[in-house]
Amino acid sequence: MNAAIRAVVRTGIERGFAVIGVRRGYDGLMEGDFVPLAARDVGGIIQAGGTVLGSARSSEFKTEEGREKGLAALRNEGIEGLVVIGGNGSQTAAHALSQMGLAVLGVASTIDNDVYGSDVTIGVDTALNIALEAIDRLKVTASSHRRATLVEVMGRECGYLALMAGIAGGAESIVIPEVETDPEAVAADLRAAYERGKPHALVVVAEGARYNATELARHFEKHRDRLGFDLRVTILGHVQRGGSPGVSDRLLATRLGAAAVDHLARGEHGLLIGVQKGEVVATPLGEVVANRKPLDLGLLELARVLAQ
């Protein structure tokens, strides 16, 4: 997100705009928590995780009164356009502001990769690499002790991170919210790996699955003999969100942030800036909030084949 902020500030200044940062997300917007941003203010932030402006979930901003309060704060500051860097919740609010007459551009940013209108979103590549590094480290110990490892990754109700980390990490079984999974099917996968003589086995599960890591561990506690392996559980949680962004994320965020400013300069707004087939594209925010991004479930079958 910092790479996107940096791109917005510096391309905005190049276009002749005065650029103002909003601290603490929509809460800060309602409270008028603004800070002028010059080119030097965003120096040295491209390699930092998170966001220098801060972020916060805001229940008040979901109300019309809250959004009116935010618009009033923007008017008082003389702010004419807004770039919103975030995921589905942020873009839903951005669409609402757009419907109220504000010039808004969204930038697709979430490690969940569930925003419609962009093949990949800011943060996904870094989160996957952090998850994969953890998986690789865990497999070393698992192989030494002939264990099965169950790793839970983030993603809310989207199984993208689990699916991709599972394929890249060589998982024997992957559990995602999009496909109902019987714990006994996971047990069968582990048992089959044990009987084939594998020194370890890996299950990657999405946090939003019905049988997440906690539920699977509870089930297997009662049926431990069916696995063959001794089982260990690791929940990565917010470890995935705190890494220094990789090259792909820095470049993606820079391209999307700059494109958002370009659209504002042309008087084009009410759009989400994302990337499709390698090209930067703009999708109406109304389409973004009305559609659910599909997951390629054919990759789940590929993962099954590769696990043999």
Long-range contacts (C-beta under 8 A, 24 or more apart in sequence): 1-50, 1-51, 1-85, 1-109, 1-122, 1-123, 1-253, 2-42, 2-45, 2-46, 2-48, 2-49, 2-50, 2-51, 2-52, 2-245, 2-253, 3-45, 3-46, 3-122, 3-245, 3-249, 3-250, 3-253, 3-254, 3-257, 4-85, 4-107, 4-109, 4-122, 4-253, 4-254, 4-256, 4-257, 5-37, 5-42, 5-45, 5-51, 5-52, 5-53, 5-85, 5-257, 6-42, 6-45, 6-46, 6-254, 6-257, 7-253, 7-254, 7-255, 7-256, 7-257, 7-258, 7-261, 8-83, 8-257, 8-258, 8-260, 8-261, 9-37, 9-38, 9-39, 9-41, 9-42, 10-39, 10-42, 11-257, 11-258, 11-261, 11-262, 12-261, 13-38, 13-39, 15-261, 15-265, 17-261, 17-264, 17-265, 20-77, 20-79, 21-53, 22-53, 22-82, 23-53, 23-54, 24-53, 24-54, 24-55, 24-56, 25-54, 25-55, 25-56, 25-57, 25-58, 25-86, 25-90, 26-56, 26-58, 26-61, 26-66, 26-70, 26-90, 26-93, 27-56, 27-58, 27-60, 27-61, 28-53, 28-54, 28-56, 29-61, 29-70, 29-73, 29-74, 30-58, 30-60, 30-61, 30-66, 30-69, 30-70, 30-73, 31-73, 32-73, 32-76, 32-77, 34-73, 34-77, 34-79, 46-245, 46-250, 46-254, 47-244, 47-245, 47-250, 48-244, 48-245, 49-126, 49-241, 49-242, 49-243, 49-244, 49-245, 50-241, 50-242, 51-85, 55-86, 57-89, 61-93, 62-93, 67-93, 67-96, 67-97, 67-100, 68-100, 70-97, 71-97, 71-100, 71-102, 74-102, 81-105, 81-264, 81-269, 83-107, 83-257, 83-260, 83-261, 83-264, 85-109, 85-122, 85-257, 86-110, 87-112, 87-114, 87-115, 87-121, 88-114, 88-115, 88-289, 91-115, 91-272, 91-285, 91-288, 91-289, 92-289, 94-272, 94-285, 95-270, 95-285, 95-286, 95-288, 95-289, 98-269, 98-270, 98-285, 103-264, 103-267, 103-269, 103-270, 104-269, 104-270, 104-285, 105-260, 105-261, 105-263, 105-264, 105-269, 105-271, 105-272, 105-273, 106-260, 106-271, 106-272, 106-273, 106-285, 106-288, 107-253, 107-256, 107-257, 107-260, 107-272, 107-273, 108-256, 108-272, 108-273, 108-274, 108-275, 109-253, 109-256, 111-154, 111-155, 111-161, 111-240, 111-241, 112-154, 112-155, 112-156, 112-158, 112-160, 112-161, 113-155, 113-158, 113-160, 113-161, 113-293, 114-155, 114-156, 114-157, 114-158, 114-160, 114-292, 114-293, 115-272, 115-274, 115-288, 115-293, 116-283, 116-287, 116-288, 116-291, 116-292, 116-293, 117-272, 117-274, 117-276, 117-281, 117-283, 117-287, 117-288, 117-293, 118-272, 118-274, 118-275, 118-276, 118-281, 118-283, 119-274, 119-275, 119-276, 119-277, 120-252, 120-275, 121-274, 122-249, 122-252, 122-253, 122-256, 123-241, 123-245, 123-249, 124-160, 124-161, 124-249, 125-246, 125-248, 125-249, 125-252, 126-243, 126-244, 126-245, 126-246, 126-248, 126-249, 127-154, 127-161, 127-240, 127-241, 127-243, 128-161, 128-164, 128-165, 128-168, 129-243, 129-246, 130-236, 130-239, 130-240, 130-243, 131-161, 131-165, 131-169, 131-236, 131-240, 132-165, 132-168, 132-169, 134-234, 134-236, 134-239, 135-165, 135-169, 135-202, 135-204, 136-169, 138-202, 138-232, 138-234, 139-169, 139-170, 139-200, 139-202, 142-199, 142-200, 142-201, 142-202, 142-232, 143-199, 143-200, 145-230, 146-199, 146-200, 146-229, 146-230, 147-200, 147-229, 147-230, 147-231, 147-232, 148-190, 148-193, 148-200, 148-201, 148-202, 148-203, 148-227, 148-228, 148-229, 148-230, 148-231, 148-232, 149-200, 149-201, 149-202, 149-203, 149-231, 149-232, 149-233, 149-234, 150-203, 150-205, 150-213, 150-216, 150-217, 150-231, 150-232, 150-233, 150-234, 151-202, 151-203, 151-204, 151-205, 151-213, 151-234, 151-235, 151-236, 152-204, 152-205, 152-206, 152-207, 152-212, 152-213, 152-233, 152-234, 152-235, 152-236, 152-237, 153-204, 153-205, 153-206, 153-207, 153-236, 153-240, 154-207, 154-236, 154-237, 154-238, 154-240, 154-241, 155-206, 155-207, 155-208, 156-207, 156-208, 157-208, 158-206, 158-208, 158-293, 158-295, 159-206, 159-208, 159-209, 159-295, 160-295, 161-206, 161-240, 162-204, 162-205, 162-206, 162-209, 163-206, 163-295, 163-299, 163-300, 163-303, 164-299, 165-204, 166-202, 166-204, 166-303, 167-299, 167-302, 167-303, 167-306, 169-202, 169-204, 170-202, 170-306, 170-307, 171-202, 171-203, 171-204, 171-303, 171-307, 172-198, 172-201, 172-202, 172-203, 172-307, 173-201, 173-202, 173-203, 173-204, 173-307, 174-203, 174-204, 174-205, 174-300, 174-303, 175-203, 175-204, 175-205, 175-206, 175-209, 175-211, 175-212, 175-216, 176-205, 176-206, 176-209, 176-295, 176-300, 177-206, 177-208, 177-209, 177-210, 178-295, 178-297, 179-297, 179-300, 180-210, 181-209, 181-210, 181-211, 183-211, 183-215, 183-216, 183-219, 183-220, 184-226, 186-211, 186-216, 187-220, 187-223, 187-226, 187-227, 189-307, 190-227, 190-228, 190-229, 190-231, 191-226, 191-227, 191-228, 193-228, 193-229, 193-307, 194-227, 194-228, 194-229, 195-228, 200-229, 201-229, 207-235, 255-280, 256-280
